[in-house]
Amino acid sequence: MAHNTFVVYVGTKIVEVVYATSYQQAYEWAKRNYGEQAYVFENVQALDITGR
């Protein structure tokens, strides 16, 4: 994934993939939109399925 791309989880479910200027911005946005149960991962590696 691109630099400054963040995955927002609630529990084990991905609820958003966002682009932000910083982890702090993504974290604050996630907490505002999804509450305290949200957590954020930065620059997560994705499985490339384009060649399959």
Secondary structure, DSSP 8 states (H G I E B T S, - for coil): --TTEEEEEETTEEEEEEE-SSHHHHHHHHHHHH-TTEEEEES------TT-
